[in-house]
Amino acid sequence: MTPGAGTAREFPATALAGPYADGLDLPYWEGLRAGELRLQRCGECDLWIWGPRWMCGRCQTFDPKWTAVEPVGRIFSWSRTWHPFIPELAGELPFVTVLVELPHAGGRRVLGLLAENGDGDVAIGDAVAGIIQQPADAPWPVLRWRLASSTTETERGTER
């Protein structure tokens, strides 16, 4: 089901949402529960790291720290999906997957779903803001992205 213009789309939960059994990405998910986007940053060389790693790929220091990052960026790449690759999203077609480059995290790129109607205009370089949604049928919140032009300052403050 697609929302009207300006409405944040709330996708159903998928089996993919939540931490892996090894616990490596647990601080990311706990951050979402706390209303923050958290990525790893090496305490030795300051390299931002995503996806999660046990050690820094640059200086080989173990146990990078998790740091809150402002969830704003620009679309680096995107794809509109018309096929129900994930059964839980079959009723949400079309939807747009975005790869967002985060300037406040050394340009690291995070993948996610765009919360707007899947038929809308999207372009590489569009500004986006992250929103954290808690699906009713899931134990873990998820990060979604909204085009910055459709996100007011008030919404940004309450949805993060």
DAPE-V159078 format. One record per helix or strand. SS is the DSSP state (H for helix, E for strand). FROM is the first residue (numbers start at 1). TO is the last residue. If there is no record, write none. Layout:
SS/FROM/TO
SS/FROM/TO
This chain:
H/26/33
E/37/41
E/48/49
E/55/55
E/62/62
E/65/69
E/72/81
H/87/92
E/95/102
H/103/105
E/108/114
E/127/133
E/142/147
H/148/150
H/153/159
